[in-house]
Amino acid sequence: MSEAEGTSPVGTVLVAGGGILGSQIAFQTAFHGFRVTLYDIDDAAIARARQSCAGLKQAYATDMGADDAAIEATLGRIAFTDALGDAARDAHLVIEAIPESIDIKKAFYNQLAALAPANTIFASNSSTFVPSQLAEFTGRAERYLHLHFSNRIWKHNTAEIMGSPATSPDVFDTVTVFARRIGMVPLPLHREHPGYIGNALLVPLLTAALDLVAHGVADVQSIDRNWMINRETPLGPFAMLDNIGMRTAQQIAQNQHKNEPSARTATVLDYIDGMIASGKLGAAAGEGFYRYPDPAYARPDFLC
């Protein structure tokens, strides 16, 4: 038994969804000693998840000082499967990182609830829903909450923890301890709030930047230069959007427009839709507002 398993109420973790963030959550959890099963829907999705996890080797070596032995041990603690029943059978904690569609999440939780033990905790990494919107689908509202991570989890190591009114305080505390055990800084929310802390602060910035471009006020690079110089940050709002990815940005914008319908939010959503239609999906796809792997904002002369 690992040190992590010996000191935490959580031992075995199931991460559902092997996309960019799901793979990062699985790798980070395994890096800190937990055994992880990474579930996705089919062989093709599993192959992509394996590739994503393998692609994190260099980041952990560079940013975390991990040697080859630590990285190989991490990968050795991750199992991959498309069989949800097998994955859920022994899970103490399920972290769901599947697409931000309420219909997809409902179908997943309905299936999971019938397969997981009654004492398994369910946690969602959802960035657009609050727990009370999904809790009824889980069949265990008292053992369900949200555990929200940021992209590049090993460096941006915050874990925003948000329960519904039905969430058990003991479950909330257990997940808080788990978050700290995997190297996160736990940030508890005392009531439900769309966007948590980070997105509640970030989304207005990104919306304002998109609004400026959509209305022809300024170009992408001028806006990013302004923010990077005056706020002394390494990324401007459009570089941030590229790292978030257009599909995630689209989901956030759709939710924002639903909650706050206006000409402004409609314009921003239309602009994002146009980026997706043109194949500019963000950094992971090789092009968004910038071209990768050598984006203009990372060049030494960008701020000159």
Buried (B, 14 or more C-beta within 10 A) or exposed (E): EBEBBEEBBBBBBBBBBBBBBBBBBBBBBBBBBBBBBBBBBEEEBBEBBBEBBEEBBEBBBEEBEBEEEEBEBBBEBBBBBBEBEBBBBBBBBBBBBBBBEEEEBBEBBEBBBEBBEEEBBBBBBBBBBBBBBBBEBBBBBBBBBBBBBBBBBBEEBBBBBBBBEBBBEEBBEBBBEBBBBBBBEBBBBEEBEBBBBBBEEBBEBBBEBBBBBBEEEBEBBEBBBBBBEEEEEEBBBBBBBBBBBBBBBBBBBBBBBEEEEEEBBEBBBEBBBEBBEEEBBBBBBEBBBBEBEEBBBEEEEBEE
